[in-house]
């Protein structure tokens, strides 16, 4: 037995380096598990560079080759092969001047070799892909980044949302299937099946590899942003400090958010989403302490990430200037109000309520009403908040019961508050949230 | 180009309001004409009720004949259109128009090949 963390060798990507180069696990590589065939005990600098290029350039490489060959699976396999070759060559030959270009060129050659072999065996599919590659038109007009096509293909509405999320992380984010499975608490075989099925549907049903027409773009963009935000919230709700893999999802979502902003700089909602994620993420360190979750009002604001706040606030200003508000922008603006308050009692609750009023128009939902009621309670007192909350159709939703519990507590109605805490605890599986709510309920009984 | 089957999923039992039915028939016919004009139409047809169906099964060297549909369900295949278009987006676009015209769910499925 070794006390060290074992490197993950089950990746379905090129094996041989710890999957998810950004995770802390890669430094804990142990010599105990190395076999005779292994290249060494710890990753060499070239190996680390391959891993970094993999994460950074996987999406671009797959995107470029998908356009070349008109086939996502052909592209992905070729890119995988190229990274395996890189892992073999770079440690001895040195890392090339343009690692991404090297990967794409190598993958292209591999794909052509592979398709030639298949095509000579009367494989119609391979023949079509090869033909597609020969006919590749020179880039004309404004060069549109291939990754944008890949984004819209991965998030096509004909694919179920869990499949959209998995494909986006796999193809664009360069995460391995085992990593995605762990992050979403799904058995690896289930996740592998989900990805295989989605890729088969893209091929067989001919989901096109292109950016949607202008009239379809708003709808389709909403779907893309929802996928990235879902990745973020999955990481955020699990951010209890003991689950690094899931915490990495927040970083991955922010990376994808940056990519969307880079690819669609004129879409204010893409800016809004990135701002929202940065501002929420800036409180990560203060959100949990040794006792568990910490409410916004009780957080040590000195521990908020000043860089993320500055960037988030700048993005909020930038997108609001466009004058095309959307749900993500308004939510980001609400977070910015909190971020700019040096202490909880300096929060501009009037501004928060006004923003929730705007959000109710843009994206009406009982959850928005619930959040607005919380802000109203700060402005006008708990009785006013409770009156707004009472009729919301959210029974069973743990946040609804937690809000009611807190308002009842502040109105000195502890018995009813305790019942609401019980309902809240029953409504969530998240260990950190349960611990927090139990603590609040028990605190109630002592007073 | 690729071919897609657009299946009209009809609720089993009950008869629709005659006025609604007349409107649906007119809308479907108009869409059918548009599909022909645009050169995407391959074939289309409406089907009689499922109880007019006969099922055949090859068993032990002979074929067993059964009266009635293959499977009883809350919905059944009421009719279909086959179109030939570039990709799924185009197929979904026609499928949406068929869903509006028929007021019924449409299943879009690619043909092999």
Contacts between the chains, C-beta under 8 A, distances in Angstrom:
chain1	res1	chain2	res2	distance
A	156	B	88	7.8
A	158	B	88	6.0
A	158	B	92	6.8
A	204	B	110	5.6
A	204	B	112	7.8
A	205	B	88	4.8
A	205	B	108	8.0
A	205	B	109	7.9
A	205	B	110	4.6
A	206	B	2	5.1
A	206	B	86	7.8
A	206	B	87	4.4
A	206	B	88	5.1
A	206	B	110	6.4
A	207	B	87	7.1
A	207	B	88	4.9
A	207	B	89	7.7
A	208	B	86	7.4
A	208	B	87	4.1
A	208	B	88	6.6
A	208	B	89	5.2
A	212	B	89	7.7
